[in-house]
Amino acid sequence: MKHFLGIFGVIGACLLGNAACAVSAGTVGTNNSARGVSVQTTTTSGNLRGSAGQAAAYKQNQRNTYYMVTQLDVDSACREKIYACLTDYCGDVTVVPGQRSSKCQYATESELYNYALLCLQRDTDVLLPQYNTNTRTGVNGMNTAARLCPSYVQQEVMSYLSMANMADQLSKSHSDLCLSRRQELEAAMACHAVALAYGNETSSMLTTQLTDACGAGVPGGSAEMVTRFSNAGNVGANIWGWAEKIVSLDMNKKGEDWQAAVDAVLASYTNRMNLACGDNLQLNTVSHPTGSSEPSTLQTAAALIVGTSFPTTTQNIENPYENWSVYMEVTSMSEMFDYNTADTVVKAALTNASTTQNAFLTSAQMDSMQTAYKRGTKVFIIRDSARCYMIPVAVLTSAEQSLVAQSFANCISK
């Protein structure tokens, strides 16, 4: 009986003190395996137990995912910084007409590059907030625009210039001045055809035809346009041309190279439209015959006076490619920053074999240039993304020089 009561006493004591028994039986150090069974718990640096460590890891993963989705990478962050600098200096790029008349409308690449660098050097704020640990205790740390972004300036300045140029062209092409110049050029092209067709007719008939084609009643036409085409080949002709008219008693006769003079008038209207619209319309005219083997009226009259016949002019060799253009335009694959580089590229393209490797021109371009040179092309207009160079490869007549100069007034010439 005593033994029976003793057993129940021990069981009751254990039931009343089950918490104490559990603590003494289950709590051992994680590093001590001397007593009982070792219980492993998931802990973190904050002595968290159970699933607290997993929750902290999940929270950190969510934070990293948030930064990855919402925060920018270095390239994008620097792009925003540099564009903000350029916008502060020049104004935002817009296609609204009249709103780009800022001081950067004619800014050079070096000017924008220098300003962007100076702007970034003053920016010592944190560039990427998710990597901000190295700047909390120090100033001008590694994670700043001043340290990370200068290598992106050149790329972003070129992108900014490209956007500004496209916006400028778009606003120009939709402006009222551009539409007016387009109508003017259409009328001038009509008058150009009439002037070439009726150039040797009487002045009154030529003026009548021109008035119908591009007179004051025609959209884009004007009395000034009629006068310019009517007088092409007369005003500014050489003295021998005027003497020829006086001797022959034919004041309606055009002077020498009058077709080229008519082309030059049309070229001036083409250039006006290009400047107003930001376009690159080319006037591809043909070469006109400029000589005759027959003695002129002036030579005949002089021969009758002195009793000696004048020799005829040299017979022109027939050119099977007389309709070939005087100039040819070529686009370079690489930038050419000065005239000497452009001149070297053109001369190399004309002298080297067309299969020669070239960083500026393709084999097809070099072959076309060599063919054009053989057939009478005298000037090559070579362009890159921002510049235009006029490279002559043969001696130009005054009429050809005037035509090319008016057609490509914005190109750089030596």
C-alpha positions as CSV (number, residue, x, y, z in Angstrom):
1,M,0.0,0.0,0.0
2,K,2.8,2.4,0.8
3,H,4.4,1.6,-2.5
4,F,1.1,2.2,-4.3
5,L,0.7,5.6,-2.7
6,G,4.2,6.5,-3.5
7,I,3.8,5.8,-7.2
8,F,0.6,8.0,-7.3
9,G,2.4,10.7,-5.5
10,V,5.2,10.8,-8.0
11,I,2.7,10.8,-10.9
12,G,0.7,13.7,-9.3
13,A,3.9,15.8,-8.8
14,C,4.8,15.3,-12.4
15,L,1.3,16.3,-13.6
16,L,1.3,19.5,-11.5
17,G,4.8,20.4,-12.6
18,N,4.6,19.4,-16.3
19,A,6.0,22.8,-17.5
20,A,9.0,22.5,-15.3
21,C,9.6,18.9,-16.5
22,A,9.3,20.1,-20.1
23,V,11.8,22.9,-19.7
24,S,14.3,20.8,-17.9
25,A,14.0,18.0,-20.4
26,G,14.0,20.0,-23.6
27,T,16.2,23.0,-23.2
28,V,19.8,22.3,-24.1
29,G,22.3,24.6,-25.8
30,T,22.7,24.2,-29.5
31,N,26.3,23.6,-29.0
32,N,26.0,21.1,-26.1
33,S,25.0,17.6,-26.9
34,A,25.9,16.1,-23.5
35,R,22.3,16.0,-22.1
36,G,19.4,14.3,-23.8
37,V,18.3,15.2,-27.3
38,S,19.6,18.4,-29.0
39,V,16.7,20.6,-30.3
40,Q,17.7,22.7,-33.4
41,T,15.9,26.0,-34.0
42,T,16.1,28.3,-36.9
43,T,17.8,31.5,-35.6
44,T,19.0,34.7,-37.1
45,S,21.4,37.3,-35.9
46,G,18.6,38.7,-33.8
47,N,18.2,35.3,-32.0
48,L,14.8,34.8,-33.7
49,R,13.3,31.3,-33.3
50,G,10.9,29.2,-35.3
51,S,9.9,30.7,-38.7
52,A,11.1,34.2,-37.9
53,G,14.3,33.6,-39.9
54,Q,12.3,32.5,-42.9
55,A,10.1,35.5,-42.6
56,A,13.1,37.8,-42.5
57,A,14.6,36.1,-45.6
58,Y,11.2,36.4,-47.4
59,K,11.1,40.1,-46.5
60,Q,14.6,40.7,-47.8
61,N,13.7,38.9,-51.0
62,Q,10.6,41.0,-51.5
63,R,12.7,44.1,-50.9
64,N,15.3,43.1,-53.5
65,T,12.5,42.3,-56.0
66,Y,10.9,45.7,-55.4
67,Y,14.2,47.5,-56.0
68,M,14.9,45.4,-59.1
69,V,11.5,46.3,-60.6
70,T,11.1,49.9,-59.5
71,Q,14.7,51.2,-59.2
72,L,16.7,52.0,-62.3
73,D,20.0,50.4,-63.4
74,V,23.1,52.5,-63.7
75,D,22.6,53.2,-67.4
76,S,19.0,54.3,-67.1
77,A,19.7,56.3,-63.9
78,C,22.5,58.1,-65.6
79,R,20.4,58.8,-68.7
80,E,17.8,60.5,-66.6
81,K,20.5,62.6,-64.8
82,I,22.2,63.7,-68.0
83,Y,19.0,64.4,-69.8
84,A,17.9,66.5,-66.8
85,C,21.1,68.5,-67.1
86,L,20.7,69.1,-70.8
87,T,17.0,70.0,-70.4
88,D,17.9,72.5,-67.6
89,Y,20.4,74.1,-69.9
90,C,18.6,74.0,-73.3
91,G,14.9,73.4,-72.6
92,D,13.0,70.2,-73.2
93,V,12.9,68.7,-76.7
94,T,9.4,69.4,-78.2
95,V,7.9,69.4,-81.7
96,V,5.7,72.4,-81.1
97,P,6.7,75.1,-83.6
98,G,8.4,78.1,-82.2
99,Q,9.4,76.6,-78.8
100,R,12.9,75.4,-79.7
101,S,14.3,78.9,-80.2
102,S,16.6,78.4,-77.2
103,K,20.4,78.9,-77.0
104,C,20.9,75.2,-77.8
105,Q,19.3,75.4,-81.3
106,Y,22.8,76.0,-82.8
107,A,24.8,74.5,-79.9
108,T,27.8,72.4,-80.7
109,E,28.4,68.9,-79.5
110,S,31.4,70.0,-77.4
111,E,29.4,72.8,-75.7
112,L,26.7,70.3,-74.5
113,Y,29.3,67.7,-73.6
114,N,31.2,70.2,-71.3
115,Y,28.1,71.5,-69.7
116,A,26.8,68.0,-69.0
117,L,30.1,67.1,-67.3
118,L,30.1,70.2,-65.1
119,C,26.5,69.5,-64.2
120,L,27.3,65.9,-63.1
121,Q,30.3,66.9,-61.1
122,R,28.0,68.9,-58.8
123,D,25.6,66.0,-58.4
124,T,26.8,64.0,-55.4
125,D,23.4,62.6,-54.4
126,V,22.8,58.9,-54.2
127,L,22.3,57.5,-57.7
128,L,21.0,54.0,-56.8
129,P,19.1,53.9,-53.4
130,Q,19.2,50.1,-53.2
131,Y,23.0,50.3,-52.9
132,N,23.2,53.2,-50.5
133,T,25.2,51.5,-47.7
134,N,28.6,53.0,-48.7
135,T,27.3,56.6,-48.6
136,R,25.5,56.8,-45.2
137,T,28.7,57.5,-43.3
138,G,30.7,59.3,-46.0
139,V,30.4,62.1,-48.5
140,N,31.0,61.8,-52.2
141,G,31.0,58.0,-52.1
142,M,31.1,55.6,-55.0
143,N,27.3,55.5,-55.5
144,T,26.9,59.0,-57.0
145,A,26.2,60.5,-60.5
146,A,29.5,62.3,-60.3
147,R,31.4,59.0,-60.0
148,L,29.3,56.7,-62.2
149,C,27.8,58.8,-65.0
150,P,30.6,60.7,-66.9
151,S,31.3,57.6,-69.1
152,Y,27.7,57.9,-70.4
153,V,27.8,61.6,-71.3
154,Q,29.1,61.2,-74.9
155,Q,26.4,58.6,-75.7
156,E,23.6,60.7,-74.2
157,V,24.7,63.9,-75.8
158,M,24.6,62.3,-79.2
159,S,21.1,60.9,-78.4
160,Y,19.9,64.3,-77.3
161,L,21.2,66.0,-80.5
162,S,19.5,63.4,-82.6
163,M,16.2,63.9,-80.8
164,A,16.6,67.7,-81.0
165,N,17.4,67.5,-84.7
166,M,14.4,65.2,-85.5
167,A,12.1,67.4,-83.5
168,D,13.4,70.5,-85.3
169,Q,12.9,68.9,-88.7
170,L,9.4,67.8,-87.8
171,S,8.4,71.2,-86.6
172,K,9.9,72.8,-89.7
173,S,8.2,70.5,-92.1
174,H,4.8,71.4,-90.6
175,S,5.4,75.1,-90.3
176,D,3.5,77.7,-92.4
177,L,6.8,78.9,-93.9
178,C,7.6,75.4,-95.1
179,L,4.3,75.0,-96.8
180,S,4.6,78.3,-98.5
181,R,8.1,77.4,-99.8
182,R,6.9,74.1,-101.1
183,Q,4.2,75.9,-103.2
184,E,6.8,78.3,-104.3
185,L,9.1,75.5,-105.5
186,E,6.3,73.8,-107.4
187,A,5.6,77.0,-109.3
188,A,9.4,77.5,-109.9
189,M,9.6,74.0,-111.3
190,A,6.8,74.7,-113.7
191,C,8.5,77.9,-114.8
192,H,11.8,76.1,-115.2
193,A,10.3,73.7,-117.7
194,V,8.7,76.6,-119.6
195,A,11.9,78.6,-119.6
196,L,13.9,75.8,-121.2
197,A,11.2,75.1,-123.7
198,Y,10.6,78.7,-124.8
199,G,14.1,80.1,-124.1
200,N,14.9,81.0,-127.7
201,E,11.5,82.5,-128.4
202,T,10.7,86.2,-128.3
203,S,10.8,87.9,-124.9
204,S,7.0,88.7,-125.0
205,M,6.1,85.1,-125.8
206,L,8.4,83.8,-123.1
207,T,7.0,86.2,-120.5
208,T,3.4,85.2,-121.4
209,Q,4.1,81.5,-121.0
210,L,6.0,82.1,-117.7
211,T,3.1,84.2,-116.4
212,D,0.7,81.4,-117.1
213,A,2.9,78.8,-115.4
214,C,4.1,80.7,-112.3
215,G,2.6,84.2,-112.4
216,A,1.0,86.1,-109.5
217,G,-2.3,84.1,-109.9
218,V,-0.6,80.7,-109.5
219,P,-0.2,79.3,-105.9
220,G,3.4,80.0,-105.0
221,G,4.1,82.1,-108.1
222,S,4.9,85.7,-108.3
223,A,5.9,88.4,-110.8
224,E,9.4,88.3,-109.4
225,M,9.7,84.7,-110.3
226,V,8.6,85.3,-113.9
227,T,11.2,88.1,-114.2
228,R,14.0,86.0,-112.8
229,F,13.3,83.1,-115.2
230,S,12.7,85.5,-118.1
231,N,16.0,87.3,-117.6
232,A,18.1,84.1,-117.0
233,G,20.9,84.1,-119.5
234,N,20.5,87.8,-120.3
235,V,21.2,89.7,-117.0
236,G,24.9,89.1,-116.1
237,A,25.8,87.6,-119.5
238,N,29.4,88.4,-120.7
239,I,30.1,91.3,-122.9
240,W,30.6,89.2,-126.0
241,G,27.2,87.8,-125.6
242,W,25.7,91.3,-125.7
243,A,27.9,92.2,-128.7
244,E,26.6,89.1,-130.4
245,K,23.0,90.3,-129.9
246,I,23.7,93.8,-131.1
247,V,25.5,92.6,-134.3
248,S,22.8,90.1,-135.1
249,L,20.0,92.7,-134.2
250,D,18.3,89.9,-132.2
251,M,17.8,91.2,-128.7
252,N,15.6,88.2,-127.8
253,K,18.6,85.8,-128.3
254,K,19.9,84.3,-125.1
255,G,23.5,84.6,-124.0
256,E,25.9,81.7,-123.7
257,D,25.0,79.1,-121.1
258,W,21.5,80.3,-120.7
259,Q,20.2,76.9,-119.8
260,A,22.6,76.7,-116.9
261,A,21.4,80.1,-115.8
262,V,17.9,78.9,-115.8
263,D,19.0,75.9,-113.7
264,A,20.7,78.2,-111.2
265,V,17.4,80.1,-110.7
266,L,15.6,76.9,-109.9
267,A,18.4,75.8,-107.6
268,S,17.9,79.0,-105.6
269,Y,14.3,78.2,-105.0
270,T,15.2,74.6,-104.1
271,N,17.6,75.9,-101.5
272,R,15.0,78.2,-100.0
273,M,12.7,75.3,-99.5
274,N,15.4,73.1,-98.0
275,L,16.3,75.8,-95.5
276,A,12.7,76.4,-94.5
277,C,11.6,72.8,-94.2
278,G,14.8,71.1,-93.1
279,D,14.7,68.8,-96.2
280,N,17.5,67.7,-98.4
281,L,15.8,67.9,-101.8
282,Q,18.3,67.6,-104.7
283,L,18.1,69.4,-108.0
284,N,19.5,66.8,-110.4
285,T,20.0,68.8,-113.7
286,V,21.6,67.6,-116.9
287,S,24.6,69.1,-118.6
288,H,23.7,71.4,-121.5
289,P,25.7,71.9,-124.7
290,T,27.8,75.0,-124.4
291,G,29.6,75.4,-127.7
292,S,29.4,75.3,-131.4
293,S,31.8,74.7,-134.2
294,E,30.1,77.4,-136.4
295,P,31.5,81.0,-136.4
296,S,29.5,83.4,-134.4
297,T,27.8,86.5,-135.9
298,L,30.4,88.7,-134.2
299,Q,33.2,86.7,-135.9
300,T,31.5,86.9,-139.2
301,A,31.1,90.6,-139.0
302,A,34.7,91.1,-137.9
303,A,35.9,88.9,-140.8
304,L,34.0,91.1,-143.3
305,I,35.7,94.2,-141.9
306,V,39.3,93.0,-141.8
307,G,39.0,90.7,-144.8
308,T,40.4,87.7,-142.8
309,S,38.3,84.7,-141.8
310,F,38.4,83.7,-138.2
311,P,39.1,80.0,-137.4
312,T,36.2,78.1,-136.1
313,T,36.1,77.0,-132.5
314,T,37.4,73.6,-131.6
315,Q,35.0,70.8,-132.4
316,N,33.5,69.4,-129.2
317,I,34.0,65.7,-128.8
318,E,30.7,64.1,-128.5
319,N,30.0,63.0,-125.0
320,P,27.9,59.8,-124.8
321,Y,27.0,60.7,-121.2
322,E,26.2,64.4,-121.7
323,N,23.1,64.0,-119.5
324,W,25.1,62.9,-116.5
325,S,24.8,65.0,-113.4
326,V,27.5,67.5,-112.5
327,Y,27.5,66.4,-108.9
328,M,26.8,63.3,-106.9
329,E,25.8,62.9,-103.2
330,V,27.2,60.2,-101.0
331,T,26.4,59.3,-97.4
332,S,29.3,58.2,-95.2
333,M,29.0,55.3,-92.7
334,S,31.3,57.0,-90.2
335,E,31.7,60.6,-88.8
336,M,34.0,63.0,-90.6
337,F,34.9,65.9,-88.3
338,D,36.8,68.1,-90.8
339,Y,37.1,69.0,-94.5
340,N,40.5,67.3,-94.9
341,T,39.1,63.9,-93.8
342,A,36.2,64.2,-96.3
343,D,38.6,65.2,-99.1
344,T,40.8,62.2,-98.3
345,V,37.8,59.8,-98.3
346,V,36.6,61.0,-101.7
347,K,40.1,60.9,-103.3
348,A,40.7,57.4,-101.9
349,A,37.4,56.2,-103.2
350,L,38.2,57.4,-106.7
351,T,41.8,56.0,-106.8
352,N,41.5,52.7,-104.9
353,A,39.9,49.6,-106.2
354,S,36.2,49.4,-105.3
355,T,36.8,46.2,-103.3
356,T,39.2,48.0,-101.0
357,Q,38.0,47.9,-97.4
358,N,36.9,51.3,-96.3
359,A,35.5,52.5,-92.9
360,F,33.5,55.3,-94.6
361,L,32.1,54.0,-97.9
362,T,30.9,50.7,-99.1
363,S,32.2,48.9,-102.3
364,A,29.0,49.8,-104.1
365,Q,29.4,53.5,-103.3
366,M,33.0,53.6,-104.4
367,D,32.1,51.8,-107.7
368,S,29.3,54.3,-108.3
369,M,31.6,57.3,-107.6
370,Q,34.2,56.0,-110.0
371,T,31.6,55.5,-112.7
372,A,30.2,58.9,-112.1
373,Y,33.6,60.5,-112.3
374,K,34.4,58.8,-115.6
375,R,31.1,60.1,-117.0
376,G,31.6,63.7,-116.1
377,T,30.7,64.3,-112.4
378,K,32.8,67.1,-111.1
379,V,31.7,67.5,-107.5
380,F,31.0,65.0,-104.8
381,I,28.7,66.0,-101.9
382,I,29.6,63.7,-99.0
383,R,27.6,63.7,-95.7
384,D,27.8,62.1,-92.3
385,S,25.1,62.3,-89.6
386,A,25.6,66.0,-88.9
387,R,27.9,67.6,-91.6
388,C,28.0,68.1,-95.3
389,Y,31.2,68.6,-97.4
390,M,31.6,69.8,-101.0
391,I,34.6,68.1,-102.6
392,P,35.4,69.1,-106.2
393,V,37.4,66.7,-108.4
394,A,37.5,68.7,-111.6
395,V,37.4,72.4,-112.7
396,L,33.9,73.9,-112.7
397,T,32.7,76.5,-115.0
398,S,31.2,79.6,-113.5
399,A,27.7,78.4,-114.3
400,E,28.3,75.0,-112.7
401,Q,29.9,76.5,-109.7
402,S,26.9,78.8,-109.2
403,L,24.5,75.9,-109.5
404,V,26.3,73.8,-107.0
405,A,26.8,76.6,-104.6
406,Q,23.1,77.5,-104.6
407,S,22.0,73.9,-104.3
408,F,24.3,73.1,-101.3
409,A,24.7,76.4,-99.6
410,N,24.8,74.6,-96.2
411,C,27.8,72.4,-97.1
412,I,31.3,73.0,-96.1
413,S,33.7,73.9,-98.9
414,K,37.4,74.7,-98.9
